């Protein structure tokens, strides 16, 4: 009788082990099938997209100057681009000619030959003005270009760069350079509120890799995530520039 009971228990435990084994096998097959459905057949040829993120400088000088002149309701405001272009062409500070106009004519509001607020001389810089004689320009652009070229050739090219150096020849007033410096510094403060750079994103290349990818670390609902492995690079370059390679969907 005892032998019969022991034999029955052994058979029972054997059946339990077989049942557990079958259950584990079924789970494994189910898991494998689901993984096969989730993993694309070409996983070993995953495409990696390289994106370059660079911080590019912004040339806001024309906008800054236009906005600054607008504060003074200046007739020169629409010509902010001419100031910057003429300054670059003649190797002078882009703020200088506008600052001089602030001293000599309140930014073009008071010029020789003005008629009811309308300039007929377009000379807001005291350029070629001696007593009652004054040089007349054809337009504000003509005046900006002429004064910029004259400052570049006759002053800056000869080492007279600062308002103090320029003022000794340009103006009779000993306070002229102080006033010009005031507007230069004021423009700097105004410009400090504008961004100097922006992020630029560009797509560089696509490369096929696979053997170096750890499937389990990258697979998530058919989306491949950035991973910190040797195959997926996040390389910091100089400054804020970055090269980021990520697996495409």
BELWO-V395118 format. One record per helix or strand of 2 or more residues. SS is the DSSP state (A for helix, B for strand). FROM is the first residue (numbers start at 1). TO is the last residue. If there is no record, write none. Layout:
ss/from/to
SS/FROM/TO
SS/FROM/TO
//
This chain:
ss/from/to
A/2/38
A/43/45
B/46/57
A/61/71
A/77/90
A/96/105
A/140/154
A/156/158
A/163/170
A/176/191
B/197/209
A/215/218
B/219/220
B/223/224
B/234/236
B/242/247
//
